Structures are given as C-alpha cells and as structure tokens.
Amino acid sequence: MSETNSGHTQRIGLISAIAGVVAFLALMMVAGYSTAASLIVAVLVAVLVGILLWIGWYEDDVEGIDGKVSDVTESVADVAPEVVETPAPAVEDVKGTVVETAPEAVETVEEVVATPAAKPAAKAKAAAKAPVAKDGKPELLTAARDGGADDLKQIKGVGPKLEIALNEGGIYHLDQIAGLRKKEVEWLNETFDLRGRIEREGWIAQAKALVKKAT
C-alpha cells in the first residue's frame, strides 16, 4: 500500500504542476492577466486538480480493498462447510475397536500366566559358577539340600564308607561331583587320599550322566 500511495502522489504532483503551468501561460498570453494574478490563479488550478485526482485514486484503492476483502470472505465461506462436514470418528467405531482388542489382550495374559516357572534345577544350572579357589578347594556344603543327599554310591568306585567320608567333607550331591574342575579334583584326591581315582574311574562323567538322567 505505501508503494502504491507513493506512486499516486508523484503522478498527482506532476499532473497538478503541468495544469498550473498551462493555466499560468494561458492567463498571461491569452487573457492578458498580470503575472501576479496569473500566478495566483495557476496555483489554485494546480491545487484543485491535485485534490480531484487524489479523491479519484483514493476511491479506486478503497474499491480494490473492498474487492479483496470480499474474495477472502468468500474463500472462508467455501472452506467452512468442508470443515463442518468432516466427521469425527464415531464413538461406536472406537468402542468396537476396544472390544475387538480386549480378547487378544486377555489371551496374552492367560498365556503368560499359564507359562510354567523355570525349575529350580534349571536356575541352578544357569547360575554362573564361582571361580576356583587358590588352593583348589571346591564349594562344600554344611548339610544336604532340601530333599536329602543323593546316593553317591551310584558312581562306580564309590562305596558306603567313601560316601560317608564325602558327606562329612561337604559333598552330598551328584551335581557337586559333576561340576568339579581340574584343580578341585586335585584337592579332593589329596584331601580324601583318593590317589587319582576320580580321573581313573570317571566320577565326573558318571555324575553328569546321572544328573542328566534325573532331570
């Protein structure tokens, strides 16, 4: 708008000046007016022409603005019905989705509940073994676990007396023997005066087979 008004003002000023000059020359040469009178009348003519031109251009600008406002109003009126006509999701559809999804959620919960918990034996196997002691002493128990001691005599080479000695030394279960490591085997051989019987008679392999069979 400011650039348009500036252009109109320059054109109005130019036309008004030309009209004043023409009036001045006409009054001087044709009508025979004095210079002072011709100048006064020329100034009045220039001002009058400027006012008329300004009023005319102002009315054109107002009409242009009114036209733009009308266009914007019509655009808003066209868009409004489309916004109003766009339906929101039906409450019934949302309810249907929830009802359809609910049975699946219930089935998932039932599957989780029905899944049996891991057996204690499986958890014991998964547990990380402690590192071997510096002296090779294996992990010994002060008493048998729940359910009582295993029958160590199932291992060929272990008799009743040796079983009692192993129990008194803290070995009650087959998995203790199955999990023995080299340094621990050496410690048992020395402590119980086995003289290498664990390796020769294959106690560890026998114990592993018996544990696997029991599970």
N, CA and C of each residue as an Amber inpcrd file, in Angstrom:
protein
   645
   0.8230000  -1.1990000   0.0000000   0.0000000   0.0000000   0.0000000
   0.8600000   1.2540000   0.0000000   1.9490000   1.3190000   0.7780000
   2.7830000   2.5120000   0.8580000   3.4310000   2.8110000  -0.4850000
   3.8870000   1.7350000  -1.2210000   4.4930000   1.9480000  -2.5320000
   3.4540000   2.4570000  -3.5180000   2.2250000   1.9550000  -3.4470000
   1.1600000   2.3970000  -4.3550000   0.8110000   3.8540000  -4.1010000
   0.6690000   4.2610000  -2.8240000   0.3480000   5.6520000  -2.4850000
   1.4630000   6.5910000  -2.9380000   2.7140000   6.1380000  -2.7720000
   3.8400000   6.9760000  -3.1890000   3.7880000   7.2270000  -4.6930000
   3.4880000   6.1710000  -5.4740000   3.3890000   6.3270000  -6.9310000
   2.2510000   7.2540000  -7.3120000   1.0860000   7.1200000  -6.6550000
  -0.0560000   8.0110000  -6.9340000   0.2910000   9.4570000  -6.6270000
   0.9790000   9.6790000  -5.4940000   1.3170000  11.0530000  -5.0940000
   2.2320000  11.7170000  -6.1230000   3.2130000  10.9490000  -6.6300000
   4.1150000  11.5200000  -7.6200000   3.3730000  11.8850000  -8.9060000
   2.4730000  10.9930000  -9.3410000   1.7230000  11.2880000 -10.5660000
   0.7840000  12.4830000 -10.3810000   0.1370000  12.5320000  -9.2190000
  -0.7660000  13.6610000  -8.9500000   0.0050000  14.9790000  -8.9390000
   1.1970000  14.9670000  -8.2800000   2.0080000  16.1820000  -8.2290000
   2.4290000  16.6380000  -9.6160000   2.8220000  15.6810000 -10.4590000
   3.2680000  16.0210000 -11.8090000   2.1320000  16.6130000 -12.6400000
   0.9570000  15.9680000 -12.5950000  -0.1880000  16.4430000 -13.3820000
  -0.6500000  17.8060000 -12.8820000  -0.6520000  17.9520000 -11.5380000
  -1.0750000  19.2470000 -10.9730000  -0.1290000  20.3600000 -11.4050000
   1.1850000  20.0830000 -11.4110000   2.1620000  21.1040000 -11.8180000
   1.9780000  21.4870000 -13.2750000   1.7500000  20.4620000 -14.1340000
   1.5380000  20.7610000 -15.5650000   0.2850000  21.6120000 -15.7530000
  -0.7900000  21.2480000 -14.9940000  -2.0400000  22.0300000 -15.1110000
  -1.8230000  23.4730000 -14.6710000  -1.0420000  23.6750000 -13.6040000
  -0.7620000  25.0390000 -13.1230000   0.0180000  25.8480000 -14.1390000
   1.0330000  25.2000000 -14.7590000   1.8640000  25.8950000 -15.7500000
   1.0160000  26.2860000 -16.9620000   0.1830000  25.3400000 -17.4210000
  -0.6830000  25.6330000 -18.5800000  -1.6170000  26.7980000 -18.2670000
  -2.2170000  26.7680000 -17.0540000  -3.1400000  27.8530000 -16.6670000
  -2.4070000  29.1910000 -16.5930000  -1.1880000  29.1760000 -16.0460000
  -0.3930000  30.4090000 -15.9340000  -0.1010000  31.0050000 -17.3150000
   0.3290000  30.1620000 -18.2540000   0.6680000  30.6510000 -19.5920000
  -0.5800000  31.1380000 -20.3250000  -1.6870000  30.4010000 -20.1340000
  -2.9280000  30.8060000 -20.8250000  -3.4060000  32.1530000 -20.3220000
  -3.3800000  32.3380000 -19.0160000  -3.8420000  33.6160000 -18.4550000
  -2.9360000  34.7830000 -18.8830000  -1.6310000  34.5100000 -18.9570000
  -0.6940000  35.5710000 -19.3250000  -0.8020000  35.9470000 -20.8000000
  -0.8580000  34.9440000 -21.6760000  -0.7720000  35.2290000 -23.1130000
  -2.1400000  35.4380000 -23.7480000  -3.1230000  34.6690000 -23.2700000
  -4.4300000  34.7410000 -23.9350000  -5.3180000  35.7830000 -23.2660000
  -5.4400000  35.6560000 -21.9520000  -6.3750000  36.5480000 -21.2560000
  -5.7500000  37.8840000 -20.9090000  -4.4460000  37.9700000 -20.9370000
  -3.7770000  39.2280000 -20.6660000  -3.7060000  39.5810000 -19.2070000
  -3.7660000  38.5870000 -18.3330000  -3.6660000  38.8420000 -16.8830000
  -2.2370000  39.2440000 -16.5380000  -2.1500000  39.9050000 -15.3800000
  -0.8130000  40.2860000 -14.9010000  -0.1010000  39.0230000 -14.3950000
   1.2090000  39.1660000 -14.2060000   2.0000000  38.0000000 -13.7560000
   1.5560000  37.5080000 -12.3930000   1.3070000  38.4630000 -11.4940000
   0.9030000  38.0800000 -10.1380000  -0.4480000  37.3900000 -10.1520000
  -1.3970000  37.9450000 -10.8940000  -2.7340000  37.3540000 -10.9390000
  -2.6950000  35.9800000 -11.6050000  -1.9290000  35.8870000 -12.6910000
  -1.8200000  34.6120000 -13.3960000  -1.2030000  33.5390000 -12.4890000
  -0.1880000  33.9550000 -11.6840000   0.4680000  33.0040000 -10.7910000
  -0.4850000  32.5040000  -9.7120000  -1.2700000  33.3990000  -9.1440000
  -2.2250000  33.0080000  -8.0910000  -3.2460000  32.0210000  -8.6300000
  -3.8110000  32.3680000  -9.7890000  -4.8330000  31.5040000 -10.3810000
  -4.2170000  30.1470000 -10.7670000  -2.9900000  30.1470000 -11.2950000
  -2.3290000  28.8970000 -11.6850000  -2.1250000  27.9850000 -10.4720000
  -1.7320000  28.6050000  -9.3400000  -1.5480000  27.8040000  -8.1080000
  -2.8630000  27.1910000  -7.6660000  -3.9400000  27.9870000  -7.7150000
  -5.2710000  27.4880000  -7.3370000  -5.7020000  26.3410000  -8.2490000
  -5.4370000  26.5000000  -9.5540000  -5.7980000  25.4360000 -10.5050000
  -5.0160000  24.1510000 -10.2020000  -3.7160000  24.3090000  -9.9260000
  -2.8880000  23.1410000  -9.6270000  -3.3730000  22.4180000  -8.3750000
  -3.7130000  23.1900000  -7.3260000  -4.2120000  22.5870000  -6.0830000
  -5.5340000  21.8740000  -6.3090000  -6.4320000  22.5280000  -7.0700000
  -7.7410000  21.9400000  -7.3350000  -7.6110000  20.6350000  -8.1330000
  -6.7490000  20.6540000  -9.1520000  -6.5380000  19.4420000  -9.9440000
  -5.9720000  18.3190000  -9.0730000  -5.0040000  18.6770000  -8.1940000
  -4.4150000  17.6660000  -7.2950000  -5.4530000  17.0360000  -6.3780000
  -6.3390000  17.8950000  -5.8330000  -7.3820000  17.3690000  -4.9200000
  -8.3130000  16.4240000  -5.6550000  -8.7290000  16.8080000  -6.8470000
  -9.6510000  15.9650000  -7.6170000  -9.0100000  14.6180000  -7.9730000
  -7.7530000  14.7050000  -8.4070000  -7.0610000  13.4470000  -8.7570000
  -6.8860000  12.5450000  -7.5330000  -6.5500000  13.1520000  -6.4200000
  -6.3490000  12.3650000  -5.1910000  -7.6300000  11.6590000  -4.7640000
  -8.7580000  12.3850000  -4.8400000 -10.0460000  11.7820000  -4.4760000
 -10.3720000  10.6060000  -5.3950000 -10.1090000  10.7790000  -6.7040000
 -10.4030000   9.7140000  -7.6610000  -9.5900000   8.4580000  -7.3950000
  -8.2760000   8.6250000  -7.1780000  -7.4190000   7.4550000  -6.9140000
  -7.7320000   6.8140000  -5.5650000  -8.1020000   7.6320000  -4.5770000
  -8.4460000   7.0910000  -3.2610000  -9.6570000   6.1810000  -3.3590000
 -10.6490000   6.6010000  -4.1380000 -11.8450000   5.7710000  -4.3010000
 -11.5130000   4.4510000  -4.9940000 -10.5560000   4.5010000  -5.9780000
 -10.1600000   3.2580000  -6.6560000  -9.4900000   2.2900000  -5.6790000
  -8.6180000   2.8450000  -4.7920000  -7.9380000   2.0000000  -3.8100000
  -8.9230000   1.3560000  -2.8510000  -9.9180000   2.1550000  -2.4080000
 -10.9270000   1.6170000  -1.4800000 -11.7160000   0.5030000  -2.1340000
 -12.0820000   0.6960000  -3.4090000 -12.8270000  -0.3440000  -4.1170000
 -11.9880000  -1.6150000  -4.2540000 -10.6440000  -1.4220000  -4.5180000
  -9.7700000  -2.5960000  -4.6350000  -9.6780000  -3.3590000  -3.3240000
  -9.5840000  -2.6040000  -2.2240000  -9.5150000  -3.2450000  -0.9080000
 -10.8110000  -3.9780000  -0.6160000 -11.9500000  -3.3250000  -0.9180000
 -13.2480000  -3.9650000  -0.6910000 -13.3570000  -5.2570000  -1.4890000
 -12.8060000  -5.2320000  -2.7200000 -12.8700000  -6.4370000  -3.5500000
 -12.0530000  -7.5730000  -2.9540000 -10.8490000  -7.2260000  -2.4340000
 -10.0060000  -8.2540000  -1.8180000 -10.6570000  -8.8210000  -0.5690000
 -11.2680000  -7.9470000   0.2450000 -11.9610000  -8.4130000   1.4440000
 -13.0950000  -9.3500000   1.0740000 -13.8240000  -9.0070000   0.0100000
 -14.9220000  -9.8680000  -0.4430000 -14.4080000 -11.2300000  -0.8830000
 -13.2430000 -11.2400000  -1.5950000 -12.6670000 -12.5130000  -2.0350000
 -12.2890000 -13.3900000  -0.8530000 -11.6640000 -12.7670000   0.1650000
 -11.2650000 -13.5300000   1.3410000 -12.4900000 -14.0810000   2.0680000
 -13.5270000 -13.2450000   2.1760000 -14.7510000 -13.6910000   2.8550000
 -15.3740000 -14.8720000   2.1350000 -15.3970000 -14.8100000   0.7790000
 -15.9640000 -15.9220000   0.0070000 -15.1360000 -17.1960000   0.1730000
 -13.7820000 -17.0660000   0.2440000 -12.9300000 -18.2450000   0.4250000
 -13.1940000 -18.9150000   1.7710000 -13.3350000 -18.0650000   2.8080000
 -13.6270000 -18.6080000   4.1370000 -14.9740000 -19.3040000   4.1390000
 -15.9400000 -18.7060000   3.4600000 -17.2760000 -19.2970000   3.4060000
 -17.2550000 -20.6370000   2.6660000 -16.3700000 -20.7650000   1.6540000
 -16.2900000 -22.0330000   0.9110000 -15.6320000 -23.1250000   1.7450000
 -14.6030000 -22.7500000   2.5590000 -13.8680000 -23.7410000   3.3360000
 -14.6500000 -24.1880000   4.5610000 -15.4130000 -23.2800000   5.1620000
 -16.1300000 -23.5820000   6.4030000 -17.0250000 -24.8020000   6.2960000
 -17.8650000 -24.9300000   5.2360000 -18.7270000 -26.1280000   5.1610000
 -17.9230000 -27.4160000   5.0950000 -16.7500000 -27.4210000   4.4070000
 -15.9460000 -28.6330000   4.3260000 -15.4360000 -29.0420000   5.7030000
 -15.0260000 -28.0350000   6.5270000 -14.5630000 -28.3440000   7.8760000
 -15.6990000 -28.8990000   8.7180000 -16.8810000 -28.3070000   8.5950000
 -18.0300000 -28.7490000   9.3730000 -18.4700000 -30.1330000   8.9500000
 -18.3730000 -30.4150000   7.6140000 -18.8510000 -31.6970000   7.1170000
 -17.9010000 -32.8430000   7.4400000 -16.6210000 -32.5500000   7.7860000
 -15.6700000 -33.6270000   8.0870000 -16.0750000 -34.2980000   9.3840000
 -16.4770000 -35.5640000   9.3650000 -16.9960000 -36.2100000  10.5680000
 -15.8770000 -36.6340000  11.5040000 -16.1490000 -36.5040000  12.7910000
 -15.2260000 -37.0290000  13.7910000 -15.4150000 -38.5330000  13.8980000
 -14.4040000 -39.2770000  14.3490000 -14.5520000 -40.7320000  14.4830000
 -15.7400000 -41.0750000  15.3670000 -16.5520000 -41.9560000  14.9030000
 -17.7430000 -42.3420000  15.6390000 -17.3660000 -43.0470000  16.9310000
 -18.1320000 -42.7400000  17.9870000 -17.8760000 -43.3740000  19.2740000
 -18.0730000 -44.8750000  19.1730000 -19.0300000 -45.2780000  18.3500000
 -19.3020000 -46.7140000  18.1830000 -18.0990000 -47.4350000  17.5790000
 -17.4020000 -46.7650000  16.6140000 -16.2260000 -47.3890000  15.9950000
 -15.1180000 -47.5870000  17.0160000 -14.9130000 -46.5570000  17.8810000
 -13.8830000 -46.6670000  18.9100000 -14.2120000 -47.7900000  19.8740000
 -15.4800000 -47.8820000  20.2660000 -15.8920000 -48.9530000  21.1740000
 -15.6500000 -50.3140000  20.5400000 -15.9850000 -50.4170000  19.2450000
 -15.7990000 -51.6910000  18.5500000 -14.3450000 -52.1150000  18.5250000
 -13.4540000 -51.1290000  18.2980000 -12.0190000 -51.4460000  18.2690000
 -11.5440000 -51.9440000  19.6240000 -12.0020000 -51.2760000  20.6880000
 -11.5950000 -51.6850000  22.0370000 -12.1160000 -53.0780000  22.3540000
 -13.3780000 -53.3410000  21.9800000 -13.9680000 -54.6480000  22.2650000
 -13.2590000 -55.7550000  21.4960000 -12.8600000 -55.4610000  20.2370000
 -12.1700000 -56.4700000  19.4340000 -10.7660000 -56.7480000  19.9620000
 -10.1160000 -55.7110000  20.5140000  -8.7430000 -55.8730000  21.0010000
  -8.6930000 -56.5430000  22.3660000  -9.7290000 -56.3670000  23.1640000
  -9.7300000 -56.8880000  24.5290000  -9.4960000 -58.3900000  24.6120000
 -10.1790000 -59.2320000  23.8020000  -9.9340000 -60.6830000  23.8900000
  -8.4810000 -61.0520000  23.6230000  -7.8330000 -60.3680000  22.6660000
  -6.4340000 -60.6740000  22.3790000  -5.5580000 -60.3740000  23.5820000
  -5.8480000 -59.2500000  24.2630000  -5.0640000 -58.9100000  25.4550000
  -5.2740000 -59.9440000  26.5490000  -6.5260000 -60.3980000  26.7060000
  -6.8230000 -61.4090000  27.7310000  -6.0900000 -62.7040000  27.4240000
  -6.0840000 -63.1030000  26.1300000  -5.3930000 -64.3360000  25.7460000
  -3.8950000 -64.2380000  26.0330000  -3.3100000 -63.0610000  25.7740000
  -1.8800000 -62.8790000  26.0450000  -1.5830000 -63.0270000  27.5260000
  -2.4340000 -62.4200000  28.3640000  -2.2480000 -62.5290000  29.8130000
  -2.3720000 -63.9720000  30.2600000  -3.3620000 -64.6870000  29.6930000
  -3.5530000 -66.0910000  30.0650000  -2.3360000 -66.9290000  29.6850000
  -1.7280000 -66.6340000  28.5050000  -0.5450000 -67.3780000  28.0900000
   0.6200000 -67.1410000  29.0410000   0.7660000 -65.8790000  29.4730000
   1.8510000 -65.5640000  30.4090000   1.6400000 -66.2810000  31.7310000
   0.3830000 -66.2610000  32.2060000   0.0800000 -66.9120000  33.4830000
   0.2770000 -68.4200000  33.3750000  -0.1110000 -68.9890000  32.2000000
  -0.0310000 -70.4380000  32.0280000   1.3860000 -70.9360000  31.8440000
   2.3180000 -70.0350000  31.4500000   3.7070000 -70.4660000  31.2390000
   4.3280000 -70.8960000  32.5570000   4.7810000 -72.1240000  32.6740000
   5.3270000 -72.6030000  33.9550000   6.6350000 -71.9110000  34.2860000
   6.8360000 -71.7290000  35.5630000   8.0830000 -71.1030000  36.0160000
   9.2360000 -72.0700000  35.8260000  10.4100000 -71.5060000  35.6340000
  11.5900000 -72.3490000  35.4390000  11.8430000 -73.1890000  36.6820000
  12.2370000 -74.3930000  36.4750000  12.5100000 -75.2880000  37.5880000
  13.7500000 -74.8140000  38.3390000  13.7750000 -75.0580000  39.6560000
  14.9650000 -74.6560000  40.4320000  16.2380000 -75.2590000  39.8860000
  16.1420000 -76.5090000  39.3730000  17.3450000 -77.1550000  38.8500000
  17.8870000 -76.4040000  37.6530000  16.9490000 -75.9240000  36.7690000
  17.3850000 -75.1700000  35.5920000  18.0490000 -73.8700000  35.9990000
  17.4980000 -73.2270000  37.0340000  18.0970000 -71.9840000  37.5120000
  19.4890000 -72.2450000  38.0750000  19.6430000 -73.3720000  38.7670000
  20.9440000 -73.7020000  39.3470000  21.9800000 -73.9160000  38.2630000
  21.5590000 -74.5380000  37.1290000  22.4830000 -74.7680000  36.0300000
  22.8920000 -73.4640000  35.3710000  21.8880000 -72.5480000  35.2560000
  22.1710000 -71.2840000  34.5720000  23.0660000 -70.3680000  35.3880000
  23.0860000 -70.5650000  36.7120000  23.8670000 -69.6780000  37.5640000
  25.3600000 -69.8240000  37.2360000  26.0440000 -68.7060000  37.2430000
  27.4740000 -68.7100000  36.9380000  28.2390000 -69.3480000  38.0900000
  29.2010000 -70.1970000  37.7510000  29.9880000 -70.8680000  38.7730000
  31.0330000 -69.9160000  39.3330000  31.2770000 -70.0810000  40.6350000
  32.2870000 -69.2400000  41.2760000  33.6730000 -69.6630000  40.7790000
  34.6000000 -68.7410000  40.7450000  35.9580000 -69.1050000  40.2950000
  36.6000000 -70.1040000  41.2570000  37.5310000 -70.8670000  40.7290000
  38.2240000 -71.8810000  41.5470000  39.0690000 -71.1790000  42.6120000
  38.9930000 -71.6950000  43.8250000  39.7870000 -71.1290000  44.9120000
  41.2740000 -71.3420000  44.6340000  42.1000000 -70.5100000  45.2440000
  43.5400000 -70.6040000  45.0270000  44.0920000 -71.9560000  45.4320000
  43.5560000 -72.5030000  46.5340000  44.0530000 -73.8010000  46.9900000
  43.3380000 -74.9620000  46.3080000  42.3580000 -74.6700000  45.4290000
  41.6540000 -75.7070000  44.7060000  40.4760000 -76.2990000  45.4560000
  40.1720000 -75.7650000  46.6440000  39.0750000 -76.3170000  47.4440000
  37.7380000 -76.0440000  46.7640000  36.9470000 -77.1070000  46.4830000
  35.6590000 -76.8960000  45.8270000  34.6310000 -76.3110000  46.7930000
  33.4810000 -75.9340000  46.2680000  32.4140000 -75.3790000  47.1050000
  31.7420000 -76.5320000  47.8570000  31.8970000 -76.5400000  49.1580000
  31.3810000 -77.6190000  50.0020000  30.1430000 -77.1380000  50.7640000
  29.2930000 -78.0810000  51.1130000  28.0560000 -77.7710000  51.8260000
  28.1660000 -78.2100000  53.2750000  27.4700000 -77.5070000  54.1480000
  27.4360000 -77.9050000  55.5640000  26.3560000 -78.9420000  55.8200000
  25.4000000 -79.0480000  54.8920000  24.3330000 -80.0440000  55.0120000
  23.7390000 -80.2810000  53.6360000  23.0380000 -81.3830000  53.4960000
  22.3960000 -81.6930000  52.2160000  21.2810000 -80.7040000  51.9280000
  21.0120000 -80.4740000  50.6450000  19.9310000 -79.5730000  50.2570000
  18.5830000 -80.2050000  50.5940000  17.5400000 -79.4270000  50.4010000
  16.1920000 -79.9320000  50.6550000  15.9610000 -81.1920000  49.8300000
  15.3910000 -82.1940000  50.4390000  15.1610000 -83.4550000  49.7340000
  16.1900000 -84.5030000  50.0850000  17.2370000 -84.0940000  50.8230000
  18.2220000 -85.0560000  51.2790000  19.3680000 -85.2460000  50.3050000
  20.3640000 -85.9740000  50.7680000  21.5660000 -86.2050000  49.9750000
  21.2980000 -87.1990000  48.8500000  22.0690000 -87.0890000  47.7650000
  21.9810000 -88.0500000  46.6590000  22.7080000 -89.3440000  47.0430000
  22.3750000 -90.3870000  46.3190000  23.0560000 -91.6640000  46.5210000
  24.3480000 -91.6530000  45.7070000  25.4170000 -91.2740000  46.3640000
  26.7080000 -91.1820000  45.6650000  27.2460000 -92.5520000  45.2710000
  26.6830000 -93.6080000  45.8710000  27.1490000 -94.9600000  45.5540000
  26.7530000 -95.3810000  44.1390000  25.9070000 -94.5220000  43.4580000
  25.5770000 -94.7960000  42.0550000  26.8190000 -94.6640000  41.1680000
  27.7940000 -93.9330000  41.6410000  29.0440000 -93.7760000  40.8910000
  29.9130000 -95.0060000  41.1570000  30.3000000 -95.6670000  40.1020000
  31.1450000 -96.8520000  40.2440000  32.5040000 -96.4460000  40.8100000
  32.8330000 -97.0450000  41.9180000  34.0810000 -96.7100000  42.6020000
  33.8280000 -96.0750000  43.9410000  32.5670000 -95.6580000  44.2010000
  32.2150000 -95.0420000  45.4820000  31.4200000 -96.0680000  46.2950000
  32.0100000 -96.5100000  47.4100000  31.3230000 -97.4440000  48.2870000
  30.7070000 -96.7320000  49.4800000  30.0610000 -97.4790000  50.3890000
  29.4000000 -96.8740000  51.5590000  30.3510000 -96.0480000  52.4290000
  31.5120000 -96.5830000  52.7200000  32.4530000 -95.8450000  53.5750000
  32.9130000 -94.5450000  52.9110000  33.2080000 -94.6070000  51.6150000
  33.6560000 -93.4000000  50.8940000  32.5290000 -92.3820000  50.7870000
  31.3160000 -92.8800000  50.6470000  30.1670000 -91.9620000  50.5870000
  30.0350000 -91.2010000  51.8920000  30.1950000 -91.9120000  53.0180000
  30.1050000 -91.2480000  54.3310000  31.2090000 -90.2030000  54.4630000
  32.4100000 -90.5740000  54.0070000  33.5360000 -89.6430000  54.1040000
  33.2910000 -88.3920000  53.2560000  32.7480000 -88.5760000  52.0760000
  32.4530000 -87.4260000  51.1910000  31.3690000 -86.5420000  51.8050000
  30.3370000 -87.1640000  52.3970000  29.2800000 -86.3830000  53.0510000
  29.8420000 -85.5620000  54.2100000  30.6770000 -86.1970000  54.9980000
  31.2830000 -85.4820000  56.1390000  32.1910000 -84.3550000  55.6600000
  32.7270000 -84.5060000  54.4610000  33.5970000 -83.4650000  53.9080000
  32.8340000 -82.3660000  53.1850000  31.4960000 -82.5080000  53.0610000
  30.6870000 -81.4430000  52.4520000  30.2000000 -81.7420000  51.0500000
  30.3530000 -83.0100000  50.5970000  29.8650000 -83.3830000  49.2580000
  28.7060000 -84.3520000  49.4340000  27.4900000 -83.8580000  49.0920000
  26.2680000 -84.6360000  49.2860000  25.5640000 -84.9770000  47.9750000
  25.8930000 -84.2370000  46.9040000  25.0740000 -84.3440000  45.6990000
  25.9240000 -84.6600000  44.4780000  25.2600000 -85.3230000  43.5140000
  25.9360000 -85.7170000  42.2790000  26.4020000 -84.5100000  41.4700000
  25.6020000 -83.4160000  41.4950000  25.9960000 -82.2640000  40.6800000
  27.2590000 -81.5910000  41.2180000  27.5610000 -81.7930000  42.5220000
  28.8170000 -81.2760000  43.0580000  30.0100000 -81.9840000  42.4100000
  29.8780000 -83.2850000  42.2380000  30.9550000 -84.0470000  41.6030000
  30.9930000 -83.7620000  40.1030000  29.8090000 -83.6220000  39.4800000
  29.7550000 -83.3660000  38.0360000  30.3970000 -82.0270000  37.6850000
  30.3820000 -81.0830000  38.6150000  30.9210000 -79.7540000  38.3280000
  32.3500000 -79.5410000  38.7510000  33.0120000 -80.6080000  39.1560000
  34.4040000 -80.4650000  39.6090000  35.3250000 -80.0290000  38.4750000
  36.2650000 -79.1350000  38.8060000  37.2760000 -78.7010000  37.8430000
  38.6480000 -79.2740000  38.2310000  39.5930000 -79.1660000  37.3470000
  40.8580000 -79.8760000  37.4900000  41.5180000 -79.6200000  38.8400000
  41.6240000 -78.3700000  39.2110000  42.2960000 -78.0370000  40.4620000
  41.5080000 -78.5590000  41.6600000  40.1790000 -78.5720000  41.5400000
  39.3320000 -79.0840000  42.6210000  39.4740000 -80.6110000  42.7380000
  39.6150000 -81.2840000  41.5920000  39.8420000 -82.7340000  41.6020000
  41.1460000 -83.0540000  42.3330000  42.1680000 -82.2540000  42.0550000
  43.4530000 -82.4580000  42.7240000  43.3040000 -82.2880000  44.2360000
  42.5240000 -81.2900000  44.6370000  42.3040000 -81.0530000  46.0830000
  41.5980000 -82.2300000  46.7330000  40.5700000 -82.7840000  46.0790000
  39.8300000 -83.9260000  46.6250000  40.7280000 -85.1770000  46.7030000
  41.5090000 -85.3870000  45.6490000  42.4150000 -86.5410000  45.6590000
  43.3590000 -86.4890000  46.8590000  43.8430000 -85.2920000  47.1250000
  44.7880000 -85.1370000  48.2300000  44.0730000 -85.2010000  49.5710000
  42.9280000 -84.5420000  49.6840000  42.2240000 -84.4620000  50.9640000
  41.6680000 -85.8220000  51.3930000  41.0800000 -86.5420000  50.4590000
  40.4450000 -87.8190000  50.7940000  41.3380000 -89.0280000  50.4440000
  42.5840000 -88.7470000  50.0950000  43.5470000 -89.8100000  49.7670000
  42.9800000 -90.7480000  48.6920000  42.4530000 -90.1250000  47.6360000
  41.8400000 -90.9170000  46.5650000  42.8730000 -91.4020000  45.5470000
  44.0170000 -90.7760000  45.4970000  45.1350000 -91.2110000  44.6430000
  44.7270000 -91.3390000  43.1580000  43.9820000 -90.3120000  42.6800000
  43.6450000 -90.2610000  41.2540000  42.4480000 -91.1040000  40.8500000
  41.7040000 -91.6430000  41.8010000  40.5590000 -92.4930000  41.4710000
  39.4800000 -91.7180000  40.7180000  39.3430000 -90.4050000  41.0020000
  38.2980000 -89.6000000  40.3310000  38.4990000 -89.6340000  38.8210000
  39.7560000 -89.4770000  38.3850000  40.0280000 -89.4920000  36.9520000
  39.9610000 -90.9190000  36.3950000  40.5980000 -91.8610000  37.1130000
  40.6550000 -93.2300000  36.5930000  39.2750000 -93.8660000  36.4570000
  38.4160000 -93.6380000  37.4440000  37.0990000 -94.2760000  37.4530000
  36.0290000 -93.4200000  36.7690000  36.4250000 -92.2320000  36.3270000
  35.4860000 -91.3780000  35.5900000  34.3000000 -90.8930000  36.4050000
  34.5840000 -90.4360000  37.6360000  33.4960000 -89.9800000  38.5110000
  32.7020000 -88.8180000  37.8800000  33.4180000 -87.8630000  37.2960000
  32.7480000 -86.6560000  36.7670000  31.7970000 -87.0200000  35.6340000
  32.2510000 -87.8560000  34.6980000  31.3910000 -88.2500000  33.5770000
  30.1880000 -89.0450000  34.0700000  30.4350000 -89.9510000  35.0480000
  29.3140000 -90.7170000  35.5880000  28.3000000 -89.7990000  36.2890000
  28.8030000 -88.8360000  37.0520000  27.9140000 -87.9140000  37.7820000
  27.0880000 -87.0650000  36.8160000  27.7220000 -86.6120000  35.7570000
  26.9830000 -85.8170000  34.7580000  25.8700000 -86.6400000  34.1190000
  26.1440000 -87.9020000  33.7980000  25.1440000 -88.7640000  33.1810000
  23.9900000 -89.0050000  34.1410000  24.2980000 -89.2190000  35.4240000
  23.2600000 -89.4780000  36.4210000  22.3880000 -88.2410000  36.6580000
  23.0340000 -87.0680000  36.6780000  22.2710000 -85.8080000  36.8540000
  21.3410000 -85.5980000  35.6670000  21.8510000 -85.8270000  34.4520000
  21.0410000 -85.6700000  33.2440000  19.8800000 -86.6480000  33.2520000
  20.1170000 -87.8590000  33.7000000  19.0640000 -88.8690000  33.7370000
  17.9850000 -88.4850000  34.7520000  18.4000000 -87.8810000  35.8650000
  17.4470000 -87.4980000  36.9130000  16.5500000 -86.3500000  36.4920000
  17.0630000 -85.5060000  35.5690000  16.2760000 -84.3630000  35.1420000
  15.4360000 -84.7030000  33.9180000
